[in-house]
Structures are given as structure tokens and as C-alpha cells.
């Protein structure tokens, strides 16, 4: 199996570190490729001065590092909310992320359909139409920037499956790729290798972590339901040669969590299954 490349997310350090300090911390663990979380106060484009932006770029250039994807977790926003003002507000934040990604030579911004969790959700077609309309606007904004949008499969949205991702991408634009989240797929009991083969070369970025079925988590690999070996085999079979992001979500401010150890332990399992070593 050819060695596949690995990146690390700044997710555990949303509240404990600035985005730049999180990059430096992950660099100390051995990482050179990073997924940056776009979230205040961690890394929020509208609040960053030109000097802040330059500091990131200077450090990355000096250390040979690269931000390979941006992820915007939508904890406060919704691109398919019933309020048009919320939809437009969310798109504006995505536009700022696209512009920053272009400035830092980051090729991908991950876009997530909005959450659904109420007792009476809007009709599915309404949400789909709003989301597709918004993503088309973002594709137009991204033209000429070198930044592509990727859709992610997320269980708590109204588009949780690999087939949903493929079908929705087709409604938006041929440039739309997929950020395939292995843990999310496993949690909804999809056939993960089958989902990978279904999406094929649409997959431009991969998230990997682990969870049980009882509670949705993104923990260290080897702790739950994700089959690392089967995932690696399927990615190799489709010729995947891009990044796999170790996506640990465990707040570093909580002394019960040990995200640094989680990254190292997870990466060892990946290396044993054919990914690059840390």
C-alpha cells in the first residue's frame, strides 16, 4: 500500500490556543500539514489584522508548513436556515474564509449543510434549495482564487450520506468536491469502503477519527467503530493521494482530555495501515 499523507486539525485547541499557536503546537508534535478551524476567537478572518494574516504566512513559509484545508463548523450559523438573513450572514463568513484561504494558498474550504434538530424541521426540499443556492454563490465567489469548496457528510444534518453528498454536489457545480468523514459515515452505519468507492475521485480531503454508536464523538482511533485498515484499503483502491486529517475533537482546556496523546496514538494506527509515519 502506497504511503498516504496525514494532516492534523486544530479543533481541540479552539479555546486554548490562537490558530497560529495551535499550528505551532501541532508542529511540535511532528505535523507539517494542517486543517485550520475557522471559528472565533481561534481563527476568525473578520477580526484579523493584516499583521495577523502575515504572521501566519511568515511562520508557515519559515517552517515549511501548509494549511491544506479550512473547516467552518457552523456552531452558530446555518446556510439553510429559515431566516434569509442568517443564510446571507453565513455565506458572508464563508466568503471571508475563501478569501483568507486564497491568501494563505489553502486549496480547500469545507462546507457543511446546516444542522436539523428541532421537532418540526422545514421541508427537506426547502433546505436543499437554500443550500444549493448558497453554494452556487460561493462557487462564483471562489472563481479565480485557487480555492475549491468541499461538501462534508455530517450525521446531524439533513444530508448525512455519501449518496446525499454526490447528488447535492451535482446540483451545485462540477468544481464541488467531497470532504469524506470516515467516522461520520461509520456512525450512521454506512458501508464505509462502499461509500468511498461510490464517491471515488470526488473525494479531495478525508477526516478520520473514532466513535461508538451510543454517543457521537470524534475520539482517538482504535477506541470505537472505525476500521482503519478497511478504510485505507478502499482509499488506495480509488487511487486517493491527498490528505487524511486526523480530526480529534476534545477540548484541550478540559484536563480529562489528552488530545496530544490522541493524535500520536491515532497516527500510529494510520501508519500501521499504510499512511505516512509521524
Short mmCIF file of the C-alpha atoms (twelve columns), coordinates in Angstrom:
data_MODEL
# 
_entry.id   MODEL 
# 
loop_
_atom_site.group_PDB 
_atom_site.id 
_atom_site.type_symbol 
_atom_site.label_atom_id 
_atom_site.label_alt_id 
_atom_site.label_comp_id 
_atom_site.label_asym_id 
_atom_site.label_seq_id 
_atom_site.Cartn_x 
_atom_site.Cartn_y 
_atom_site.Cartn_z 
_atom_site.pdbx_PDB_model_num 
ATOM 1   C CA . UNK A 1   0.000   0.000  0.000   1 
ATOM 2   C CA . UNK A 2   1.459   3.389  -1.010  1 
ATOM 3   C CA . UNK A 3   2.030   5.815  1.830   1 
ATOM 4   C CA . UNK A 4   -0.770  8.368  2.198   1 
ATOM 5   C CA . UNK A 5   -0.220  11.828 3.676   1 
ATOM 6   C CA . UNK A 6   -1.605  12.948 7.044   1 
ATOM 7   C CA . UNK A 7   -2.661  16.355 8.404   1 
ATOM 8   C CA . UNK A 8   -3.866  17.387 11.849  1 
ATOM 9   C CA . UNK A 9   -6.824  19.562 12.785  1 
ATOM 10  C CA . UNK A 10  -6.634  22.500 15.177  1 
ATOM 11  C CA . UNK A 11  -10.101 21.535 16.534  1 
ATOM 12  C CA . UNK A 12  -9.009  20.550 20.082  1 
ATOM 13  C CA . UNK A 13  -7.402  23.958 20.565  1 
ATOM 14  C CA . UNK A 14  -10.357 26.214 19.648  1 
ATOM 15  C CA . UNK A 15  -10.410 27.793 23.106  1 
ATOM 16  C CA . UNK A 16  -6.930  27.045 24.431  1 
ATOM 17  C CA . UNK A 17  -4.815  28.441 21.572  1 
ATOM 18  C CA . UNK A 18  -4.981  31.015 18.843  1 
ATOM 19  C CA . UNK A 19  -4.945  29.477 15.398  1 
ATOM 20  C CA . UNK A 20  -1.263  30.293 14.932  1 
ATOM 21  C CA . UNK A 21  -0.318  28.939 18.357  1 
ATOM 22  C CA . UNK A 22  -2.252  25.757 17.547  1 
ATOM 23  C CA . UNK A 23  -0.228  25.344 14.358  1 
ATOM 24  C CA . UNK A 24  2.982   25.775 16.320  1 
ATOM 25  C CA . UNK A 25  1.798   23.249 18.888  1 
ATOM 26  C CA . UNK A 26  0.888   20.645 16.260  1 
ATOM 27  C CA . UNK A 27  4.217   21.324 14.556  1 
ATOM 28  C CA . UNK A 28  5.926   20.380 17.825  1 
ATOM 29  C CA . UNK A 29  4.165   17.008 17.598  1 
ATOM 30  C CA . UNK A 30  5.675   16.458 14.151  1 
ATOM 31  C CA . UNK A 31  2.977   17.758 11.776  1 
ATOM 32  C CA . UNK A 32  3.644   19.904 8.722   1 
ATOM 33  C CA . UNK A 33  0.150   19.851 7.139   1 
ATOM 34  C CA . UNK A 34  -2.814  21.314 8.997   1 
ATOM 35  C CA . UNK A 35  -6.561  21.782 8.813   1 
ATOM 36  C CA . UNK A 36  -7.433  25.162 10.296  1 
ATOM 37  C CA . UNK A 37  -10.717 25.615 12.102  1 
ATOM 38  C CA . UNK A 38  -12.436 28.869 11.148  1 
ATOM 39  C CA . UNK A 39  -14.033 29.859 14.422  1 
ATOM 40  C CA . UNK A 40  -13.814 32.807 16.836  1 
ATOM 41  C CA . UNK A 41  -11.624 33.624 18.672  1 
ATOM 42  C CA . UNK A 42  -9.372  30.840 17.357  1 
ATOM 43  C CA . UNK A 43  -9.108  31.986 13.736  1 
ATOM 44  C CA . UNK A 44  -11.785 34.416 12.565  1 
ATOM 45  C CA . UNK A 45  -10.964 36.285 9.353   1 
ATOM 46  C CA . UNK A 46  -13.030 39.414 10.027  1 
ATOM 47  C CA . UNK A 47  -11.151 40.038 13.281  1 
ATOM 48  C CA . UNK A 48  -7.650  39.527 11.864  1 
ATOM 49  C CA . UNK A 49  -5.388  42.465 11.095  1 
ATOM 50  C CA . UNK A 50  -3.065  42.454 8.062   1 
ATOM 51  C CA . UNK A 51  -0.254  41.850 10.540  1 
ATOM 52  C CA . UNK A 52  -2.048  38.800 11.964  1 
ATOM 53  C CA . UNK A 53  -2.502  37.334 8.495   1 
ATOM 54  C CA . UNK A 54  1.124   37.956 7.598   1 
ATOM 55  C CA . UNK A 55  2.325   36.325 10.824  1 
ATOM 56  C CA . UNK A 56  0.614   33.061 9.822   1 
ATOM 57  C CA . UNK A 57  2.065   33.172 6.336   1 
ATOM 58  C CA . UNK A 58  5.553   34.028 7.539   1 
ATOM 59  C CA . UNK A 59  5.542   31.177 10.055  1 
ATOM 60  C CA . UNK A 60  4.254   28.656 7.527   1 
ATOM 61  C CA . UNK A 61  6.849   29.722 4.966   1 
ATOM 62  C CA . UNK A 62  9.621   29.643 7.565   1 
ATOM 63  C CA . UNK A 63  8.760   26.164 8.844   1 
ATOM 64  C CA . UNK A 64  7.782   24.589 5.533   1 
ATOM 65  C CA . UNK A 65  4.230   24.112 6.788   1 
ATOM 66  C CA . UNK A 66  0.990   24.223 4.845   1 
ATOM 67  C CA . UNK A 67  -2.648  24.755 5.722   1 
ATOM 68  C CA . UNK A 68  -4.265  22.182 3.470   1 
ATOM 69  C CA . UNK A 69  -7.920  22.830 4.323   1 
ATOM 70  C CA . UNK A 70  -10.202 25.187 6.219   1 
ATOM 71  C CA . UNK A 71  -13.152 23.811 8.183   1 
ATOM 72  C CA . UNK A 72  -16.004 26.020 9.395   1 
ATOM 73  C CA . UNK A 73  -18.034 24.016 11.974  1 
ATOM 74  C CA . UNK A 74  -21.212 26.166 11.857  1 
ATOM 75  C CA . UNK A 75  -21.791 26.064 15.600  1 
ATOM 76  C CA . UNK A 76  -23.574 29.427 15.421  1 
ATOM 77  C CA . UNK A 77  -24.637 29.691 11.769  1 
ATOM 78  C CA . UNK A 78  -26.795 27.868 9.231   1 
ATOM 79  C CA . UNK A 79  -26.580 28.029 5.409   1 
ATOM 80  C CA . UNK A 80  -30.078 26.556 5.098   1 
ATOM 81  C CA . UNK A 81  -31.810 28.291 7.999   1 
ATOM 82  C CA . UNK A 82  -35.346 29.555 7.504   1 
ATOM 83  C CA . UNK A 83  -34.222 33.152 8.092   1 
ATOM 84  C CA . UNK A 84  -32.762 34.626 4.897   1 
ATOM 85  C CA . UNK A 85  -30.613 36.985 6.968   1 
ATOM 86  C CA . UNK A 86  -28.991 34.007 8.706   1 
ATOM 87  C CA . UNK A 87  -28.316 32.359 5.366   1 
ATOM 88  C CA . UNK A 88  -26.722 35.520 3.988   1 
ATOM 89  C CA . UNK A 89  -24.712 36.072 7.176   1 
ATOM 90  C CA . UNK A 90  -23.360 32.530 6.936   1 
ATOM 91  C CA . UNK A 91  -22.415 32.955 3.282   1 
ATOM 92  C CA . UNK A 92  -20.542 36.152 4.132   1 
ATOM 93  C CA . UNK A 93  -18.463 34.259 6.691   1 
ATOM 94  C CA . UNK A 94  -17.711 31.611 4.052   1 
ATOM 95  C CA . UNK A 95  -16.668 34.346 1.610   1 
ATOM 96  C CA . UNK A 96  -14.216 35.660 4.188   1 
ATOM 97  C CA . UNK A 97  -12.861 32.132 4.679   1 
ATOM 98  C CA . UNK A 98  -12.425 31.677 0.925   1 
ATOM 99  C CA . UNK A 99  -10.536 34.962 0.672   1 
ATOM 100 C CA . UNK A 100 -8.242  34.010 3.558   1 
ATOM 101 C CA . UNK A 101 -7.691  30.549 2.102   1 
ATOM 102 C CA . UNK A 102 -6.603  32.160 -1.173  1 
ATOM 103 C CA . UNK A 103 -4.220  34.468 0.710   1 
ATOM 104 C CA . UNK A 104 -2.613  31.520 2.532   1 
ATOM 105 C CA . UNK A 105 -2.586  29.198 -0.537  1 
ATOM 106 C CA . UNK A 106 -5.012  26.794 1.130   1 
ATOM 107 C CA . UNK A 107 -6.775  24.802 -1.617  1 
ATOM 108 C CA . UNK A 108 -9.988  23.736 0.147   1 
ATOM 109 C CA . UNK A 109 -12.776 25.204 2.257   1 
ATOM 110 C CA . UNK A 110 -15.086 22.570 3.739   1 
ATOM 111 C CA . UNK A 111 -18.803 23.436 3.573   1 
ATOM 112 C CA . UNK A 112 -21.307 21.708 5.837   1 
ATOM 113 C CA . UNK A 113 -25.098 21.602 5.328   1 
ATOM 114 C CA . UNK A 114 -26.860 23.225 8.254   1 
ATOM 115 C CA . UNK A 115 -27.997 21.221 11.287  1 
ATOM 116 C CA . UNK A 116 -31.513 19.907 11.846  1 
ATOM 117 C CA . UNK A 117 -32.566 19.047 15.358  1 
ATOM 118 C CA . UNK A 118 -35.984 20.554 16.022  1 
ATOM 119 C CA . UNK A 119 -39.274 18.711 16.414  1 
ATOM 120 C CA . UNK A 120 -40.613 20.244 13.220  1 
ATOM 121 C CA . UNK A 121 -37.958 20.930 10.598  1 
ATOM 122 C CA . UNK A 122 -38.524 22.864 7.365   1 
ATOM 123 C CA . UNK A 123 -39.385 20.696 4.348   1 
ATOM 124 C CA . UNK A 124 -36.346 18.873 3.013   1 
ATOM 125 C CA . UNK A 125 -36.661 20.439 -0.439  1 
ATOM 126 C CA . UNK A 126 -36.672 23.953 1.023   1 
ATOM 127 C CA . UNK A 127 -33.446 23.296 2.894   1 
ATOM 128 C CA . UNK A 128 -31.855 21.667 -0.126  1 
ATOM 129 C CA . UNK A 129 -32.817 24.569 -2.395  1 
ATOM 130 C CA . UNK A 130 -31.458 27.136 0.068   1 
ATOM 131 C CA . UNK A 131 -28.202 25.241 0.481   1 
ATOM 132 C CA . UNK A 132 -27.656 24.708 -3.249  1 
ATOM 133 C CA . UNK A 133 -28.441 28.366 -3.964  1 
ATOM 134 C CA . UNK A 134 -25.925 29.481 -1.341  1 
ATOM 135 C CA . UNK A 135 -23.198 27.118 -2.501  1 
ATOM 136 C CA . UNK A 136 -23.589 28.347 -6.076  1 
ATOM 137 C CA . UNK A 137 -22.968 31.885 -4.819  1 
ATOM 138 C CA . UNK A 138 -19.843 30.701 -3.034  1 
ATOM 139 C CA . UNK A 139 -18.580 28.883 -6.135  1 
ATOM 140 C CA . UNK A 140 -18.904 32.170 -8.027  1 
ATOM 141 C CA . UNK A 141 -17.016 33.969 -5.267  1 
ATOM 142 C CA . UNK A 142 -14.222 31.382 -5.327  1 
ATOM 143 C CA . UNK A 143 -13.637 31.529 -9.088  1 
ATOM 144 C CA . UNK A 144 -10.074 32.533 -9.887  1 
ATOM 145 C CA . UNK A 145 -8.888  32.211 -6.276  1 
ATOM 146 C CA . UNK A 146 -7.456  28.697 -6.477  1 
ATOM 147 C CA . UNK A 147 -9.820  27.617 -3.695  1 
ATOM 148 C CA . UNK A 148 -12.398 24.844 -4.122  1 
ATOM 149 C CA . UNK A 149 -15.411 24.069 -1.946  1 
ATOM 150 C CA . UNK A 150 -15.857 20.601 -0.471  1 
ATOM 151 C CA . UNK A 151 -19.101 19.190 0.950   1 
ATOM 152 C CA . UNK A 152 -18.894 17.087 4.111   1 
ATOM 153 C CA . UNK A 153 -21.152 14.226 5.211   1 
ATOM 154 C CA . UNK A 154 -22.345 15.017 8.753   1 
ATOM 155 C CA . UNK A 155 -24.905 12.929 10.735  1 
ATOM 156 C CA . UNK A 156 -26.800 15.812 12.355  1 
ATOM 157 C CA . UNK A 157 -27.579 17.483 9.020   1 
ATOM 158 C CA . UNK A 158 -30.365 16.642 6.564   1 
ATOM 159 C CA . UNK A 159 -27.759 15.346 4.073   1 
ATOM 160 C CA . UNK A 160 -25.856 12.718 6.080   1 
ATOM 161 C CA . UNK A 161 -24.935 10.066 3.497   1 
ATOM 162 C CA . UNK A 162 -22.321 9.669  0.792   1 
ATOM 163 C CA . UNK A 163 -25.115 9.443  -1.778  1 
ATOM 164 C CA . UNK A 164 -26.505 12.750 -0.455  1 
ATOM 165 C CA . UNK A 165 -23.091 14.333 -0.974  1 
ATOM 166 C CA . UNK A 166 -22.755 13.035 -4.508  1 
ATOM 167 C CA . UNK A 167 -26.276 14.058 -5.507  1 
ATOM 168 C CA . UNK A 168 -26.036 17.512 -3.927  1 
ATOM 169 C CA . UNK A 169 -22.635 18.260 -5.457  1 
ATOM 170 C CA . UNK A 170 -24.139 17.509 -8.868  1 
ATOM 171 C CA . UNK A 171 -26.791 20.175 -8.253  1 
ATOM 172 C CA . UNK A 172 -24.205 22.849 -7.443  1 
ATOM 173 C CA . UNK A 173 -21.208 22.806 -9.787  1 
ATOM 174 C CA . UNK A 174 -18.684 20.387 -11.327 1 
ATOM 175 C CA . UNK A 175 -15.929 22.006 -9.236  1 
ATOM 176 C CA . UNK A 176 -17.508 20.799 -5.977  1 
ATOM 177 C CA . UNK A 177 -15.581 18.007 -4.279  1 
ATOM 178 C CA . UNK A 178 -16.187 15.936 -1.160  1 
ATOM 179 C CA . UNK A 179 -14.563 16.035 2.255   1 
ATOM 180 C CA . UNK A 180 -15.317 12.453 3.280   1 
ATOM 181 C CA . UNK A 181 -15.572 11.952 7.032   1 
ATOM 182 C CA . UNK A 182 -14.926 8.301  7.857   1 
ATOM 183 C CA . UNK A 183 -16.237 8.486  11.424  1 
ATOM 184 C CA . UNK A 184 -19.436 10.238 10.350  1 
ATOM 185 C CA . UNK A 185 -20.072 7.564  7.747   1 
ATOM 186 C CA . UNK A 186 -19.404 4.736  10.197  1 
ATOM 187 C CA . UNK A 187 -21.647 6.326  12.845  1 
ATOM 188 C CA . UNK A 188 -24.717 6.214  10.570  1 
ATOM 189 C CA . UNK A 189 -23.789 2.581  9.772   1 
ATOM 190 C CA . UNK A 190 -22.862 3.160  6.152   1 
ATOM 191 C CA . UNK A 191 -20.621 0.685  4.386   1 
ATOM 192 C CA . UNK A 192 -17.530 2.930  4.612   1 
ATOM 193 C CA . UNK A 193 -15.494 1.234  1.846   1 
ATOM 194 C CA . UNK A 194 -18.623 1.222  -0.311  1 
ATOM 195 C CA . UNK A 195 -19.131 4.946  0.319   1 
ATOM 196 C CA . UNK A 196 -15.530 5.634  -0.634  1 
ATOM 197 C CA . UNK A 197 -15.945 3.722  -3.892  1 
ATOM 198 C CA . UNK A 198 -19.237 5.499  -4.581  1 
ATOM 199 C CA . UNK A 199 -17.614 8.926  -4.288  1 
ATOM 200 C CA . UNK A 200 -14.348 7.935  -5.989  1 
ATOM 201 C CA . UNK A 201 -12.309 10.832 -7.314  1 
ATOM 202 C CA . UNK A 202 -14.802 13.349 -5.914  1 
ATOM 203 C CA . UNK A 203 -13.024 12.845 -2.571  1 
ATOM 204 C CA . UNK A 204 -10.467 15.636 -2.192  1 
ATOM 205 C CA . UNK A 205 -9.965  15.530 1.573   1 
ATOM 206 C CA . UNK A 206 -10.609 12.932 4.294   1 
ATOM 207 C CA . UNK A 207 -11.384 13.269 8.008   1 
ATOM 208 C CA . UNK A 208 -10.732 10.321 10.293  1 
ATOM 209 C CA . UNK A 209 -11.388 9.738  13.999  1 
ATOM 210 C CA . UNK A 210 -13.401 7.256  16.058  1 
ATOM 211 C CA . UNK A 211 -16.696 6.965  17.921  1 
ATOM 212 C CA . UNK A 212 -19.050 4.456  19.441  1 
ATOM 213 C CA . UNK A 213 -22.638 4.033  18.288  1 
ATOM 214 C CA . UNK A 214 -24.188 5.165  21.579  1 
ATOM 215 C CA . UNK A 215 -22.752 8.676  21.573  1 
ATOM 216 C CA . UNK A 216 -21.445 10.634 18.602  1 
ATOM 217 C CA . UNK A 217 -17.798 11.555 19.178  1 
ATOM 218 C CA . UNK A 218 -14.546 12.152 17.334  1 
ATOM 219 C CA . UNK A 219 -12.017 10.362 19.526  1 
ATOM 220 C CA . UNK A 220 -8.677  8.674  19.026  1 
ATOM 221 C CA . UNK A 221 -8.575  5.867  16.501  1 
ATOM 222 C CA . UNK A 222 -8.819  2.362  17.923  1 
ATOM 223 C CA . UNK A 223 -11.383 3.356  20.535  1 
ATOM 224 C CA . UNK A 224 -14.574 2.528  18.623  1 
ATOM 225 C CA . UNK A 225 -16.217 1.566  15.345  1 
ATOM 226 C CA . UNK A 226 -13.864 2.853  12.622  1 
ATOM 227 C CA . UNK A 227 -11.965 0.193  10.677  1 
ATOM 228 C CA . UNK A 228 -8.685  1.882  9.771   1 
ATOM 229 C CA . UNK A 229 -7.375  -0.999 7.669   1 
ATOM 230 C CA . UNK A 230 -10.534 -1.275 5.552   1 
ATOM 231 C CA . UNK A 231 -10.611 2.497  5.087   1 
ATOM 232 C CA . UNK A 232 -7.004  2.613  3.923   1 
ATOM 233 C CA . UNK A 233 -7.577  -0.273 1.522   1 
ATOM 234 C CA . UNK A 234 -10.602 1.433  -0.047  1 
ATOM 235 C CA . UNK A 235 -8.807  4.778  -0.389  1 
ATOM 236 C CA . UNK A 236 -5.877  3.029  -2.051  1 
ATOM 237 C CA . UNK A 237 -8.219  1.210  -4.434  1 
ATOM 238 C CA . UNK A 238 -9.666  4.522  -5.691  1 
ATOM 239 C CA . UNK A 239 -6.172  5.976  -6.096  1 
ATOM 240 C CA . UNK A 240 -6.562  8.549  -3.330  1 
ATOM 241 C CA . UNK A 241 -3.329  10.537 -2.968  1 
ATOM 242 C CA . UNK A 242 -4.400  13.600 -0.986  1 
ATOM 243 C CA . UNK A 243 -4.550  14.395 2.742   1 
ATOM 244 C CA . UNK A 244 -6.176  12.451 5.557   1 
ATOM 245 C CA . UNK A 245 -6.888  14.760 8.500   1 
ATOM 246 C CA . UNK A 246 -6.751  13.279 11.999  1 
ATOM 247 C CA . UNK A 247 -9.827  15.046 13.383  1 
ATOM 248 C CA . UNK A 248 -9.708  14.733 17.144  1 
ATOM 249 C CA . UNK A 249 -12.440 16.785 18.855  1 
ATOM 250 C CA . UNK A 250 -11.565 17.008 22.545  1 
ATOM 251 C CA . UNK A 251 -11.322 20.400 24.236  1 
ATOM 252 C CA . UNK A 252 -7.717  20.883 25.365  1 
ATOM 253 C CA . UNK A 253 -8.930  23.101 28.235  1 
ATOM 254 C CA . UNK A 254 -10.573 20.071 29.869  1 
ATOM 255 C CA . UNK A 255 -7.898  18.290 31.956  1 
ATOM 256 C CA . UNK A 256 -9.686  14.990 31.336  1 
ATOM 257 C CA . UNK A 257 -8.820  15.232 27.638  1 
ATOM 258 C CA . UNK A 258 -5.409  14.457 26.174  1 
ATOM 259 C CA . UNK A 259 -5.594  15.475 22.511  1 
ATOM 260 C CA . UNK A 260 -1.815  15.423 22.021  1 
ATOM 261 C CA . UNK A 261 -1.725  11.764 23.023  1 
ATOM 262 C CA . UNK A 262 -4.788  11.113 20.850  1 
ATOM 263 C CA . UNK A 263 -3.046  12.496 17.775  1 
ATOM 264 C CA . UNK A 264 0.064   10.400 18.330  1 
ATOM 265 C CA . UNK A 265 -1.849  7.173  19.059  1 
ATOM 266 C CA . UNK A 266 -4.179  7.693  16.084  1 
ATOM 267 C CA . UNK A 267 -1.329  8.454  13.723  1 
ATOM 268 C CA . UNK A 268 0.464   5.263  14.761  1 
ATOM 269 C CA . UNK A 269 -2.586  3.213  13.752  1 
ATOM 270 C CA . UNK A 270 -2.699  5.058  10.441  1 
ATOM 271 C CA . UNK A 271 0.999   4.411  9.838   1 
ATOM 272 C CA . UNK A 272 0.481   0.718  10.583  1 
ATOM 273 C CA . UNK A 273 -2.265  0.716  7.924   1 
ATOM 274 C CA . UNK A 274 -0.195  2.348  5.178   1 
ATOM 275 C CA . UNK A 275 -0.291  6.081  5.849   1 
ATOM 276 C CA . UNK A 276 2.938   8.072  6.339   1 
ATOM 277 C CA . UNK A 277 4.631   7.911  9.729   1 
ATOM 278 C CA . UNK A 278 4.605   10.839 12.117  1 
# 
